[in-house]
Amino acid sequence: MRLLYSCSALLLLLLIPRECQSGNILVFPTEGSHWLNMDILLQALHARGHSLTVLRSSKSWYIKEKSPYYSIYTVEAERSLDQAFITKIIRESIDFERGALPIMNFLNMAIGMMGIFIEAHSAVTEVVSAILDDQVLMETLKASKFDLLLTDPCWGGGAIIAKYLNLPLVYNVRWLIPSEAHMEIAPSPLSYIPITGTGNTNKMTFIQRVKNMIFHLLVLNQNHIVSRQVYQKVCDKYLGPDTDFKELLLDADIWLMRVDFVFEFPRPTMPNVVYMGGFQCKPAKPLPADLEEFVQSSGEHGVIIMSLGSFISELPSDISDEIAAAFAKVPQKVIWRHKGDKPATLGNNTLLVDWMPQNDLLGHPKVKLFVAHGGTNGVQEALYHGVPVVGLPIFFDQYDNLLRLKERGGAEILSLQTVDKDDNFLKAIQTVLNEPSYRMNMQRLSRLHKDTPMKPMDSALFWIEFVMRHKGAAHLKSHSLKMPWYSYYSIDVFLFLAGVLLLFVLITFMLLRCLCTKMCKKKVKHE
């Protein structure tokens, strides 16, 4: 009987903490690679006993309708960010970049594709409207008594839903609409903080700082247009005309930032920003038997792996042929995640696959090089495992991600304009393979990344649960986010002090003038 009581008490002790920590979380995710890392975070939350509910469109591309660790509410929507839409944008970006100067490519993204950006964000707001217009769904969500809403603010719908349901808001974030999230929430001096798309580092010449300012103004304009023409209209309809979307977007309790300062250039931050760069990375698991056999067959030369991420299905055939020809000339074995027609120049050392266990391959001791497009997830995994990179960026932030590795001596970068010319691709992979400093630098970055008091995932989970325990994190929010720009930069104070100084100078001048006039009159009378 005593043993039974002891076992019951032990079981109770094991169950109570888990029950106390469990929460009810509503999730409004983003498609593509953004969903891949959100999915990893959701699995970790589920493992800690939290209940998860995901809102998705009926046209969702990545988010499955059934899952063992979250429940789903699907809403019917006429438009969504489906595979066809994303593929179209990427194809147009590739075609434009191959024939344009770098600055023209950015201007195309910032100005020329403004119509496409507005169309994409409008598709997101249609999903948001479908959710908010569904009265049965909204009553169900309100009755569920969620503890918080978790979203990726690359698209702005999550903040609107959180406000409508009056829920604390947590971001799984890198981008805020078109802006890098730091630029919106933290002080960001343009003298040493590069704008995405400039190709600048944190060490800029005068001309680069001029370029940085111009690009910053373009991004601000793009952000303002998208916010006002798309999201503010939804706010006006469902939250009332007194709700400012920009202020609403910045009012999240915790920002789980998908970078760390081993990767990112040092910059100012805020108390409610939590860095979880590499949270999706983990030690490598054993490879499938056929893949392990292929890797082991590489002998002392090792393996090169290539993947251009989840969005990019295939490259133009002439580029694919050039890449395949270069791979055929190296002694390493190659595993290439490739879709589309088989390259005509494919060598016997190259294995084409539809999918690869990227993290597990990067953690394999025989993998010597990663050819990547520069997406945040892939770059972080390469850094975690200490594998040098040859970068082939396609669009948006990919060049800037790779640039951060290059500046730290761990990568080389090619452009779509030059990859198929003068054996540039072959020269780049030979340079990185044959120069030991690339691997040494990436392994040094890997050690720095791992040398932390708390793992990135554990930090993210702690702060999500912190928000649930305390119903938000208002004490960490800076009042600066609610200040008008002229108050934030103390323009009104400067003008006031300048006015006081001018008044003081004017009064002093008038007094001196009166004094001189009186003295002159006395002198005339005396004479």
Steps between C-alpha positions, in 0.01 A plus 500: 500500500785741585657422162168579331478838677860579406437417134181707499680797655783472246251482213321807634827693521582408140159603372445827689783709345402391150135587563590837650724589207254397230346782302261559213669664200346633179735504199470707181800388291665593171558264207820352359826487690343726765258218578783246518662676795163584659412130480816410694406750773146356516634147544710619794201677655288188458770290669465728806128433524358809330183489292548647152243623249610610150301726267557423133358578157329232294766571234790451741813369334710370790267480801336159512136461598572221748773479761561294815613802701268786402136545402399692190235752403487537121328798341392524139680776309499592133870589505803395701877495474498169320781325314409646159511858632837457676652314203396783270672761719820297521511433126458871426772586754743254341432629148541863609816448705682317220480811283519784753753683710475432878351841575242451225406166651428667835306782337295237319423331834426831677310683226445288189340213692289722725185384324589135566574575868165671540328207329676253734410690816145548372473121471604474866237752608235304311582202724485729806162636388371147441598411858347811657181475292439140607281562806486133601880475486545824693264386775693174520833683524369733770359208699835318477659759732842503336797622704678667207529522124825389333568630150766588245462873417657469157133534405292731717181303565592344836517831686148591384353167616679529837356848554150388401515213751684714758786250532866553598718484189828314443699524176712231338674766296771605260303730269225750573312543169796599274727630779758323713330484840776680693452804278144540627536432872855602599719807442677435170769753404548479125867587534587141597181294457464384137162493328407170339570513128787748513776240522653712777662371817522684832818671374389750235672766297333838445354388165369181658334702777332716235378183329384367838291812562341490153406135536363565849270772366382266224418226753317750723292609203422139406404418859275806523319420174436135591389589852263776393358352180455146631506446875362831625179437306453171687568675831245769418237236419544263794675703773374850431657806334681598821732195477828575327636187333866602530466552876307173528773311312772624736303420815605134535596387849800286400700495177669161452770607254635229267859625515778534754807719518732228377315545171359855516712817512496657850223757536268655763214285622202515738409314822213305342717366214612141564766352272443141392718475189556134411213378719405252227849347492577175679769231505500285187309173495619193304435523126277255312699193398518579127609858565758390757643253249533774238667735750746233616591424138656848474813381683744764620364768263164530675168636380353825371129561555289752312150627574326820397225477762130431501382778267737449206392198299753528218756730338518594131640205304820676390591578863415145609721361223791724606465395863479130405810533280693661784397226744616236249854642515553473878614183683226532761165323481203740467144479634283755322137575588376561149161509329430529132682348205824313557798722405667390176847529655430298816802302619512151649601647838174695540182366658178689427230482770154653545560542873793467737539490879695825488575538870618139530721531192655825623585324826669209324883507528547428128307807382758761396293773332144631482380672182201704613269783397542683829167450674510559874430137593775355280757762599431438869534123456832540318624727780381257769687209341805703393474429125634766256266634233501600135200727465275543199240756617178537303304786657415716804719440810700205370803698384511689831484174698791359304690826530504461879671163461741635240600789727589246766706293257260207459354543151539615141214651301411477130226684313258360245665731246844347540445140615501364144798704373874431496476194725407728791299233678779243477758755618284597799448144626868416447603812694283413799594131493876555467544792742480365859414841648138480377430183698699621800303827511164323476599258776603796716159661438336170587679489836398858575139430406478196729677663796193649668341453845169394343423333168310723254194275502491494882521878505211529252285258700572681827388837367185360335405344834598823678240688294239236583577514873488880521235570231750698294828685550394864506787595733749415222339717233665832428278809492706620205286283271198720574678832456462712186821527300560864590485416871711183461780699336439800732437725202239691704747541788770619261265753340386620844857544625601662172205737538597582860859561394387715208269697732784544750732624226229731367424645847871542569543674165204731568631585849845573367349709223289699750802541724715624213224737388469650849876538536519669162220742595675587830824562315328733251333698782830529689672644192 
